[in-house]
Amino acid sequence: MRSTVVRLAESISKRPLNLRETSATLLPPIPLYRQILRAHRSLPHEMRSLGDDYVKAEFRRHQNITNKVHIIGFLSQWKMYLDELPAGPNAKSFSGKKLDPTVLEKMSAEQLGQLYELMNVTKKVWKPAGSEGESSYPHSS
């Protein structure tokens, strides 16, 4: 009976899966972690450094989670992130992508706080040397 309940919990989603998500199978945590770090190798140095640190911290923070639904959500979101990372020669010119406003609206206060902290760290990383008083957020064209 218990394994049936676990399987049911793993198959339930609050929203229907899109084709990209259904084509991507979930990976176990350690292989997923390794693939993300390998994919970061092709990013610019600053992005790789920041990304590696963030991924390591998130996986450590979620290492002892026992709620199956949270585990599935965590792994599926990181798998989607991995699938969206550029590969090959285009990776060096990658500058990120904008956050979907609907995703932002659905975030909890804790998630918004974490996003704000991440924004501040990225501003420090991308701040040009010698421009203390200027805006340090990179502009995209």
DORO-263717 format. One record per atom (N, C-alpha, C): residue number from 0; residue in one letter; atom name; x, y, z. Coordinates in Angstrom, 2 decimals, m for minus. Example, Ala and Ser with C-alpha at 12.3 -4.5 7.8 and 13.67 -1.06 7.14 Angstrom:
{r 0,'a','N',{13.19,m5.69,7.80}}
{r 0,'a','CA',{12.30,m4.50,7.80}}
{r 0,'a','C',{13.20,m3.30,7.80}}
{r 1,'s','N',{12.85,m2.25,7.08}}
{r 1,'s','CA',{13.67,m1.06,7.14}}
{r 1,'s','C',{12.90,0.03,7.87}}
This chain:
{r 0,'m','N',{0.82,m1.19,0.00}}
{r 0,'m','CA',{0.00,0.00,0.00}}
{r 0,'m','C',{0.87,1.26,0.00}}
{r 1,'r','N',{1.92,1.27,0.79}}
{r 1,'r','CA',{2.77,2.46,0.89}}
{r 1,'r','C',{3.41,2.80,m0.45}}
{r 2,'s','N',{3.90,1.82,m1.18}}
{r 2,'s','CA',{4.54,2.12,m2.46}}
{r 2,'s','C',{3.53,2.70,m3.46}}
{r 3,'t','N',{2.27,2.31,m3.37}}
{r 3,'t','CA',{1.23,2.85,m4.24}}
{r 3,'t','C',{1.01,4.33,m3.93}}
{r 4,'v','N',{0.98,4.68,m2.67}}
{r 4,'v','CA',{0.79,6.07,m2.27}}
{r 4,'v','C',{1.97,6.92,m2.74}}
{r 5,'v','N',{3.17,6.39,m2.62}}
{r 5,'v','CA',{4.35,7.12,m3.07}}
{r 5,'v','C',{4.28,7.34,m4.57}}
{r 6,'r','N',{3.91,6.30,m5.33}}
{r 6,'r','CA',{3.79,6.44,m6.78}}
{r 6,'r','C',{2.74,7.46,m7.15}}
{r 7,'l','N',{1.64,7.47,m6.43}}
{r 7,'l','CA',{0.59,8.46,m6.69}}
{r 7,'l','C',{1.10,9.86,m6.42}}
{r 8,'a','N',{1.80,10.05,m5.33}}
{r 8,'a','CA',{2.33,11.37,m4.98}}
{r 8,'a','C',{3.32,11.84,m6.03}}
{r 9,'e','N',{4.09,10.92,m6.59}}
{r 9,'e','CA',{5.06,11.29,m7.60}}
{r 9,'e','C',{4.41,11.66,m8.92}}
{r 10,'s','N',{3.23,11.14,m9.19}}
{r 10,'s','CA',{2.59,11.39,m10.47}}
{r 10,'s','C',{1.67,12.61,m10.45}}
{r 11,'i','N',{1.36,13.14,m9.28}}
{r 11,'i','CA',{0.45,14.27,m9.18}}
{r 11,'i','C',{1.21,15.56,m9.42}}
{r 12,'s','N',{0.62,16.42,m10.22}}
{r 12,'s','CA',{1.21,17.72,m10.51}}
{r 12,'s','C',{0.13,18.77,m10.40}}
{r 13,'k','N',{0.50,19.97,m9.99}}
{r 13,'k','CA',{m0.48,21.04,m9.87}}
{r 13,'k','C',{m0.83,21.62,m11.23}}
{r 14,'r','N',{m0.01,21.37,m12.21}}
{r 14,'r','CA',{m0.27,21.86,m13.56}}
{r 14,'r','C',{0.07,20.75,m14.55}}
{r 15,'p','N',{m0.54,20.74,m15.70}}
{r 15,'p','CA',{m0.22,19.70,m16.68}}
{r 15,'p','C',{1.19,19.88,m17.22}}
{r 16,'l','N',{1.82,18.77,m17.52}}
{r 16,'l','CA',{3.18,18.82,m18.04}}
{r 16,'l','C',{3.17,19.28,m19.50}}
{r 17,'n','N',{4.13,20.08,m19.87}}
{r 17,'n','CA',{4.24,20.43,m21.28}}
{r 17,'n','C',{5.15,19.42,m21.96}}
{r 18,'l','N',{5.27,19.51,m23.27}}
{r 18,'l','CA',{6.03,18.51,m24.01}}
{r 18,'l','C',{7.50,18.49,m23.63}}
{r 19,'r','N',{8.06,19.66,m23.35}}
{r 19,'r','CA',{9.47,19.70,m22.97}}
{r 19,'r','C',{9.70,18.94,m21.68}}
{r 20,'e','N',{8.78,19.11,m20.73}}
{r 20,'e','CA',{8.92,18.44,m19.44}}
{r 20,'e','C',{8.70,16.94,m19.56}}
{r 21,'t','N',{7.72,16.54,m20.39}}
{r 21,'t','CA',{7.46,15.11,m20.49}}
{r 21,'t','C',{8.54,14.39,m21.26}}
{r 22,'s','N',{9.21,15.10,m22.18}}
{r 22,'s','CA',{10.28,14.44,m22.92}}
{r 22,'s','C',{11.53,14.29,m22.06}}
{r 23,'a','N',{11.62,15.09,m21.04}}
{r 23,'a','CA',{12.79,15.03,m20.17}}
{r 23,'a','C',{12.48,14.13,m18.98}}
{r 24,'t','N',{13.23,13.07,m18.87}}
{r 24,'t','CA',{13.02,12.18,m17.74}}
{r 24,'t','C',{13.79,12.71,m16.55}}
{r 25,'l','N',{13.28,12.44,m15.37}}
{r 25,'l','CA',{13.97,12.86,m14.16}}
{r 25,'l','C',{15.24,12.03,m13.98}}
{r 26,'l','N',{16.27,12.71,m13.54}}
{r 26,'l','CA',{17.52,12.04,m13.24}}
{r 26,'l','C',{17.66,11.93,m11.73}}
{r 27,'p','N',{18.35,10.91,m11.26}}
{r 27,'p','CA',{18.65,10.84,m9.82}}
{r 27,'p','C',{19.48,12.05,m9.43}}
{r 28,'p','N',{19.47,12.42,m8.15}}
{r 28,'p','CA',{20.14,13.65,m7.72}}
{r 28,'p','C',{21.62,13.76,m8.08}}
{r 29,'i','N',{22.40,12.74,m7.83}}
{r 29,'i','CA',{23.84,12.85,m8.06}}
{r 29,'i','C',{24.18,12.96,m9.55}}
{r 30,'p','N',{23.62,12.12,m10.43}}
{r 30,'p','CA',{23.90,12.32,m11.86}}
{r 30,'p','C',{23.42,13.69,m12.38}}
{r 31,'l','N',{22.28,14.16,m11.90}}
{r 31,'l','CA',{21.78,15.47,m12.30}}
{r 31,'l','C',{22.75,16.56,m11.86}}
{r 32,'y','N',{23.19,16.49,m10.62}}
{r 32,'y','CA',{24.16,17.44,m10.06}}
{r 32,'y','C',{25.43,17.48,m10.91}}
{r 33,'r','N',{25.94,16.31,m11.25}}
{r 33,'r','CA',{27.17,16.23,m12.05}}
{r 33,'r','C',{26.97,16.80,m13.45}}
{r 34,'q','N',{25.82,16.50,m14.06}}
{r 34,'q','CA',{25.57,17.02,m15.41}}
{r 34,'q','C',{25.44,18.54,m15.42}}
{r 35,'i','N',{24.84,19.09,m14.38}}
{r 35,'i','CA',{24.72,20.55,m14.29}}
{r 35,'i','C',{26.11,21.17,m14.19}}
{r 36,'l','N',{26.95,20.62,m13.32}}
{r 36,'l','CA',{28.30,21.17,m13.17}}
{r 36,'l','C',{29.10,21.02,m14.46}}
{r 37,'r','N',{28.92,19.93,m15.19}}
{r 37,'r','CA',{29.59,19.75,m16.48}}
{r 37,'r','C',{29.10,20.79,m17.49}}
{r 38,'a','N',{27.79,21.03,m17.50}}
{r 38,'a','CA',{27.22,22.01,m18.43}}
{r 38,'a','C',{27.73,23.42,m18.12}}
{r 39,'h','N',{28.00,23.70,m16.86}}
{r 39,'h','CA',{28.52,25.02,m16.47}}
{r 39,'h','C',{29.93,25.27,m17.01}}
{r 40,'r','N',{30.64,24.22,m17.37}}
{r 40,'r','CA',{32.02,24.37,m17.85}}
{r 40,'r','C',{32.09,25.23,m19.11}}
{r 41,'s','N',{31.04,25.22,m19.91}}
{r 41,'s','CA',{31.07,25.98,m21.16}}
{r 41,'s','C',{30.59,27.42,m21.00}}
{r 42,'l','N',{30.15,27.80,m19.80}}
{r 42,'l','CA',{29.70,29.17,m19.55}}
{r 42,'l','C',{30.88,30.11,m19.33}}
{r 43,'p','N',{30.67,31.41,m19.46}}
{r 43,'p','CA',{31.73,32.36,m19.11}}
{r 43,'p','C',{32.16,32.14,m17.66}}
{r 44,'h','N',{33.41,32.46,m17.35}}
{r 44,'h','CA',{34.00,32.15,m16.04}}
{r 44,'h','C',{33.16,32.67,m14.87}}
{r 45,'e','N',{32.71,33.93,m14.94}}
{r 45,'e','CA',{31.96,34.52,m13.83}}
{r 45,'e','C',{30.64,33.77,m13.62}}
{r 46,'m','N',{29.96,33.44,m14.72}}
{r 46,'m','CA',{28.69,32.72,m14.61}}
{r 46,'m','C',{28.92,31.31,m14.07}}
{r 47,'r','N',{29.99,30.68,m14.53}}
{r 47,'r','CA',{30.28,29.32,m14.06}}
{r 47,'r','C',{30.56,29.31,m12.57}}
{r 48,'s','N',{31.38,30.23,m12.12}}
{r 48,'s','CA',{31.73,30.30,m10.71}}
{r 48,'s','C',{30.48,30.51,m9.84}}
{r 49,'l','N',{29.68,31.48,m10.21}}
{r 49,'l','CA',{28.46,31.77,m9.46}}
{r 49,'l','C',{27.49,30.59,m9.52}}
{r 50,'g','N',{27.32,30.03,m10.72}}
{r 50,'g','CA',{26.39,28.91,m10.90}}
{r 50,'g','C',{26.81,27.68,m10.13}}
{r 51,'d','N',{28.09,27.36,m10.17}}
{r 51,'d','CA',{28.58,26.19,m9.44}}
{r 51,'d','C',{28.33,26.33,m7.94}}
{r 52,'d','N',{28.66,27.50,m7.42}}
{r 52,'d','CA',{28.44,27.73,m5.98}}
{r 52,'d','C',{26.97,27.61,m5.61}}
{r 53,'y','N',{26.11,28.17,m6.44}}
{r 53,'y','CA',{24.67,28.14,m6.16}}
{r 53,'y','C',{24.13,26.71,m6.23}}
{r 54,'v','N',{24.51,25.97,m7.25}}
{r 54,'v','CA',{24.04,24.59,m7.40}}
{r 54,'v','C',{24.50,23.74,m6.22}}
{r 55,'k','N',{25.76,23.88,m5.84}}
{r 55,'k','CA',{26.28,23.10,m4.71}}
{r 55,'k','C',{25.52,23.41,m3.43}}
{r 56,'a','N',{25.27,24.69,m3.19}}
{r 56,'a','CA',{24.54,25.09,m1.98}}
{r 56,'a','C',{23.11,24.56,m1.99}}
{r 57,'e','N',{22.43,24.65,m3.12}}
{r 57,'e','CA',{21.04,24.18,m3.21}}
{r 57,'e','C',{20.95,22.67,m3.02}}
{r 58,'f','N',{21.83,21.93,m3.64}}
{r 58,'f','CA',{21.78,20.47,m3.50}}
{r 58,'f','C',{22.13,20.06,m2.06}}
{r 59,'r','N',{23.08,20.77,m1.43}}
{r 59,'r','CA',{23.38,20.49,m0.02}}
{r 59,'r','C',{22.18,20.80,0.86}}
{r 60,'r','N',{21.54,21.93,0.60}}
{r 60,'r','CA',{20.39,22.37,1.40}}
{r 60,'r','C',{19.23,21.38,1.30}}
{r 61,'h','N',{19.10,20.72,0.18}}
{r 61,'h','CA',{17.98,19.79,m0.03}}
{r 61,'h','C',{18.38,18.33,0.12}}
{r 62,'q','N',{19.55,18.09,0.65}}
{r 62,'q','CA',{20.07,16.72,0.77}}
{r 62,'q','C',{19.23,15.84,1.69}}
{r 63,'n','N',{18.67,16.38,2.74}}
{r 63,'n','CA',{17.94,15.57,3.72}}
{r 63,'n','C',{16.43,15.72,3.64}}
{r 64,'i','N',{15.92,16.18,2.52}}
{r 64,'i','CA',{14.47,16.32,2.34}}
{r 64,'i','C',{13.86,14.93,2.18}}
{r 65,'t','N',{12.75,14.71,2.88}}
{r 65,'t','CA',{12.11,13.39,2.81}}
{r 65,'t','C',{10.75,13.43,2.10}}
{r 66,'n','N',{10.19,14.61,1.91}}
{r 66,'n','CA',{8.91,14.73,1.25}}
{r 66,'n','C',{9.07,14.42,m0.24}}
{r 67,'k','N',{8.44,13.36,m0.70}}
{r 67,'k','CA',{8.59,12.89,m2.09}}
{r 67,'k','C',{8.15,13.94,m3.11}}
{r 68,'v','N',{7.10,14.67,m2.80}}
{r 68,'v','CA',{6.60,15.68,m3.73}}
{r 68,'v','C',{7.63,16.81,m3.88}}
{r 69,'h','N',{8.26,17.22,m2.79}}
{r 69,'h','CA',{9.29,18.25,m2.86}}
{r 69,'h','C',{10.51,17.75,m3.63}}
{r 70,'i','N',{10.86,16.50,m3.43}}
{r 70,'i','CA',{12.01,15.93,m4.14}}
{r 70,'i','C',{11.75,15.93,m5.64}}
{r 71,'i','N',{10.57,15.49,m6.04}}
{r 71,'i','CA',{10.22,15.45,m7.46}}
{r 71,'i','C',{10.23,16.85,m8.04}}
{r 72,'g','N',{9.66,17.81,m7.33}}
{r 72,'g','CA',{9.65,19.19,m7.79}}
{r 72,'g','C',{11.06,19.75,m7.93}}
{r 73,'f','N',{11.89,19.49,m6.94}}
{r 73,'f','CA',{13.28,19.97,m6.94}}
{r 73,'f','C',{14.03,19.41,m8.13}}
{r 74,'l','N',{13.95,18.09,m8.32}}
{r 74,'l','CA',{14.68,17.44,m9.41}}
{r 74,'l','C',{14.15,17.87,m10.77}}
{r 75,'s','N',{12.84,18.02,m10.90}}
{r 75,'s','CA',{12.28,18.40,m12.20}}
{r 75,'s','C',{12.67,19.84,m12.56}}
{r 76,'q','N',{12.69,20.74,m11.59}}
{r 76,'q','CA',{13.08,22.12,m11.88}}
{r 76,'q','C',{14.56,22.21,m12.26}}
{r 77,'w','N',{15.41,21.46,m11.59}}
{r 77,'w','CA',{16.83,21.48,m11.95}}
{r 77,'w','C',{17.06,20.80,m13.30}}
{r 78,'k','N',{16.26,19.80,m13.63}}
{r 78,'k','CA',{16.37,19.16,m14.95}}
{r 78,'k','C',{15.96,20.14,m16.04}}
{r 79,'m','N',{14.90,20.91,m15.79}}
{r 79,'m','CA',{14.49,21.93,m16.76}}
{r 79,'m','C',{15.59,22.97,m16.93}}
{r 80,'y','N',{16.23,23.36,m15.84}}
{r 80,'y','CA',{17.35,24.30,m15.90}}
{r 80,'y','C',{18.47,23.73,m16.76}}
{r 81,'l','N',{18.81,22.47,m16.54}}
{r 81,'l','CA',{19.87,21.81,m17.31}}
{r 81,'l','C',{19.52,21.80,m18.79}}
{r 82,'d','N',{18.27,21.50,m19.10}}
{r 82,'d','CA',{17.84,21.45,m20.50}}
{r 82,'d','C',{17.91,22.82,m21.18}}
{r 83,'e','N',{17.78,23.89,m20.42}}
{r 83,'e','CA',{17.80,25.24,m21.00}}
{r 83,'e','C',{19.20,25.83,m21.11}}
{r 84,'l','N',{20.18,25.20,m20.48}}
{r 84,'l','CA',{21.55,25.71,m20.58}}
{r 84,'l','C',{22.06,25.53,m22.01}}
{r 85,'p','N',{22.75,26.54,m22.54}}
{r 85,'p','CA',{23.27,26.42,m23.90}}
{r 85,'p','C',{24.45,25.46,m23.95}}
{r 86,'a','N',{24.65,24.86,m25.09}}
{r 86,'a','CA',{25.77,23.94,m25.26}}
{r 86,'a','C',{26.54,24.36,m26.50}}
{r 87,'g','N',{27.78,23.95,m26.57}}
{r 87,'g','CA',{28.59,24.22,m27.75}}
{r 87,'g','C',{29.13,25.63,m27.80}}
{r 88,'p','N',{29.40,26.12,m29.02}}
{r 88,'p','CA',{30.03,27.43,m29.18}}
{r 88,'p','C',{29.16,28.61,m28.71}}
{r 89,'n','N',{27.84,28.43,m28.68}}
{r 89,'n','CA',{26.95,29.51,m28.25}}
{r 89,'n','C',{26.99,29.75,m26.74}}
{r 90,'a','N',{27.54,28.82,m26.00}}
{r 90,'a','CA',{27.51,28.92,m24.54}}
{r 90,'a','C',{28.35,30.07,m24.01}}
{r 91,'k','N',{29.45,30.41,m24.68}}
{r 91,'k','CA',{30.32,31.48,m24.20}}
{r 91,'k','C',{29.66,32.86,m24.29}}
{r 92,'s','N',{28.69,33.00,m25.18}}
{r 92,'s','CA',{28.01,34.29,m25.32}}
{r 92,'s','C',{26.68,34.32,m24.56}}
{r 93,'f','N',{26.40,33.28,m23.79}}
{r 93,'f','CA',{25.15,33.21,m23.04}}
{r 93,'f','C',{25.13,34.25,m21.93}}
{r 94,'s','N',{24.00,34.97,m21.83}}
{r 94,'s','CA',{23.91,36.00,m20.79}}
{r 94,'s','C',{22.68,35.82,m19.92}}
{r 95,'g','N',{22.12,34.63,m19.91}}
{r 95,'g','CA',{20.96,34.36,m19.06}}
{r 95,'g','C',{19.66,34.61,m19.79}}
{r 96,'k','N',{18.57,34.50,m19.06}}
{r 96,'k','CA',{17.26,34.78,m19.65}}
{r 96,'k','C',{16.39,35.43,m18.60}}
{r 97,'k','N',{15.37,36.11,m19.06}}
{r 97,'k','CA',{14.47,36.82,m18.15}}
{r 97,'k','C',{13.57,35.83,m17.42}}
{r 98,'l','N',{13.23,36.19,m16.18}}
{r 98,'l','CA',{12.34,35.39,m15.37}}
{r 98,'l','C',{10.91,35.64,m15.80}}
{r 99,'d','N',{10.15,34.59,m15.97}}
{r 99,'d','CA',{8.75,34.69,m16.36}}
{r 99,'d','C',{7.97,35.38,m15.25}}
{r 100,'p','N',{7.22,36.45,m15.56}}
{r 100,'p','CA',{6.47,37.18,m14.52}}
{r 100,'p','C',{5.46,36.30,m13.77}}
{r 101,'t','N',{4.88,35.31,m14.43}}
{r 101,'t','CA',{3.93,34.45,m13.74}}
{r 101,'t','C',{4.62,33.59,m12.69}}
{r 102,'v','N',{5.86,33.20,m12.97}}
{r 102,'v','CA',{6.64,32.43,m12.00}}
{r 102,'v','C',{6.94,33.31,m10.79}}
{r 103,'l','N',{7.30,34.55,m11.05}}
{r 103,'l','CA',{7.61,35.50,m9.99}}
{r 103,'l','C',{6.41,35.72,m9.07}}
{r 104,'e','N',{5.22,35.82,m9.66}}
{r 104,'e','CA',{4.00,36.03,m8.87}}
{r 104,'e','C',{3.67,34.86,m7.96}}
{r 105,'k','N',{4.06,33.66,m8.35}}
{r 105,'k','CA',{3.74,32.46,m7.59}}
{r 105,'k','C',{4.76,32.15,m6.49}}
{r 106,'m','N',{5.83,32.92,m6.41}}
{r 106,'m','CA',{6.88,32.64,m5.43}}
{r 106,'m','C',{6.44,33.02,m4.02}}
{r 107,'s','N',{6.91,32.24,m3.06}}
{r 107,'s','CA',{6.65,32.53,m1.65}}
{r 107,'s','C',{7.58,33.66,m1.20}}
{r 108,'a','N',{7.32,34.18,m0.01}}
{r 108,'a','CA',{8.15,35.25,0.54}}
{r 108,'a','C',{9.60,34.76,0.71}}
{r 109,'e','N',{9.76,33.52,1.13}}
{r 109,'e','CA',{11.10,32.95,1.30}}
{r 109,'e','C',{11.83,32.87,m0.04}}
{r 110,'q','N',{11.11,32.44,m1.09}}
{r 110,'q','CA',{11.72,32.34,m2.41}}
{r 110,'q','C',{12.09,33.72,m2.94}}
{r 111,'l','N',{11.23,34.70,m2.70}}
{r 111,'l','CA',{11.53,36.07,m3.15}}
{r 111,'l','C',{12.76,36.61,m2.43}}
{r 112,'g','N',{12.88,36.31,m1.14}}
{r 112,'g','CA',{14.06,36.73,m0.39}}
{r 112,'g','C',{15.33,36.10,m0.94}}
{r 113,'q','N',{15.24,34.83,m1.28}}
{r 113,'q','CA',{16.39,34.12,m1.83}}
{r 113,'q','C',{16.75,34.70,m3.21}}
{r 114,'l','N',{15.74,35.02,m4.00}}
{r 114,'l','CA',{15.98,35.61,m5.31}}
{r 114,'l','C',{16.63,36.99,m5.17}}
{r 115,'y','N',{16.20,37.75,m4.17}}
{r 115,'y','CA',{16.79,39.07,m3.92}}
{r 115,'y','C',{18.27,38.93,m3.52}}
{r 116,'e','N',{18.57,37.96,m2.67}}
{r 116,'e','CA',{19.96,37.71,m2.28}}
{r 116,'e','C',{20.80,37.32,m3.50}}
{r 117,'l','N',{20.24,36.48,m4.36}}
{r 117,'l','CA',{20.94,36.06,m5.56}}
{r 117,'l','C',{21.20,37.26,m6.47}}
{r 118,'m','N',{20.21,38.15,m6.59}}
{r 118,'m','CA',{20.37,39.34,m7.41}}
{r 118,'m','C',{21.53,40.19,m6.88}}
{r 119,'n','N',{21.61,40.37,m5.57}}
{r 119,'n','CA',{22.68,41.18,m4.99}}
{r 119,'n','C',{24.05,40.55,m5.23}}
{r 120,'v','N',{24.13,39.23,m5.13}}
{r 120,'v','CA',{25.41,38.55,m5.37}}
{r 120,'v','C',{25.81,38.70,m6.83}}
{r 121,'t','N',{24.86,38.57,m7.75}}
{r 121,'t','CA',{25.20,38.69,m9.16}}
{r 121,'t','C',{25.61,40.11,m9.51}}
{r 122,'k','N',{25.02,41.09,m8.85}}
{r 122,'k','CA',{25.44,42.47,m9.10}}
{r 122,'k','C',{26.89,42.67,m8.70}}
{r 123,'k','N',{27.30,42.04,m7.59}}
{r 123,'k','CA',{28.69,42.16,m7.14}}
{r 123,'k','C',{29.64,41.49,m8.14}}
{r 124,'v','N',{29.22,40.35,m8.69}}
{r 124,'v','CA',{30.06,39.61,m9.63}}
{r 124,'v','C',{30.24,40.41,m10.92}}
{r 125,'w','N',{29.16,41.01,m11.41}}
{r 125,'w','CA',{29.20,41.70,m12.70}}
{r 125,'w','C',{29.59,43.16,m12.57}}
{r 126,'k','N',{29.89,43.65,m11.38}}
{r 126,'k','CA',{30.25,45.05,m11.19}}
{r 126,'k','C',{31.61,45.32,m11.81}}
{r 127,'p','N',{31.68,46.27,m12.75}}
{r 127,'p','CA',{32.97,46.58,m13.35}}
{r 127,'p','C',{33.91,47.19,m12.31}}
{r 128,'a','N',{35.18,46.88,m12.40}}
{r 128,'a','CA',{36.18,47.39,m11.45}}
{r 128,'a','C',{36.28,48.90,m11.58}}
{r 129,'g','N',{36.32,49.59,m10.45}}
{r 129,'g','CA',{36.50,51.03,m10.45}}
{r 129,'g','C',{35.23,51.84,m10.66}}
{r 130,'s','N',{34.07,51.22,m10.62}}
{r 130,'s','CA',{32.82,51.97,m10.80}}
{r 130,'s','C',{31.93,51.77,m9.59}}
{r 131,'e','N',{32.39,52.22,m8.45}}
{r 131,'e','CA',{31.69,52.01,m7.19}}
{r 131,'e','C',{30.32,52.66,m7.16}}
{r 132,'g','N',{30.17,53.88,m7.70}}
{r 132,'g','CA',{28.91,54.59,m7.59}}
{r 132,'g','C',{27.96,54.34,m8.72}}
{r 133,'e','N',{28.41,53.68,m9.79}}
{r 133,'e','CA',{27.58,53.48,m10.97}}
{r 133,'e','C',{26.72,52.23,m10.82}}
{r 134,'s','N',{25.72,52.16,m11.67}}
{r 134,'s','CA',{24.88,50.97,m11.73}}
{r 134,'s','C',{25.71,49.82,m12.26}}
{r 135,'s','N',{25.64,48.68,m11.60}}
{r 135,'s','CA',{26.48,47.56,m11.99}}
{r 135,'s','C',{25.69,46.44,m12.66}}
{r 136,'y','N',{24.42,46.64,m12.91}}
{r 136,'y','CA',{23.62,45.60,m13.50}}
{r 136,'y','C',{23.87,45.57,m15.00}}
{r 137,'p','N',{24.20,44.44,m15.58}}
{r 137,'p','CA',{24.52,44.38,m17.01}}
{r 137,'p','C',{23.29,44.70,m17.86}}
{r 138,'h','N',{23.50,45.42,m18.91}}
{r 138,'h','CA',{22.40,45.78,m19.81}}
{r 138,'h','C',{22.47,44.87,m21.02}}
{r 139,'s','N',{21.33,44.41,m21.47}}
{r 139,'s','CA',{21.30,43.58,m22.66}}
{r 139,'s','C',{20.65,44.35,m23.78}}
{r 140,'s','N',{21.07,44.08,m24.99}}
{r 140,'s','CA',{20.48,44.78,m26.12}}
{r 140,'s','C',{19.67,43.87,m26.98}}
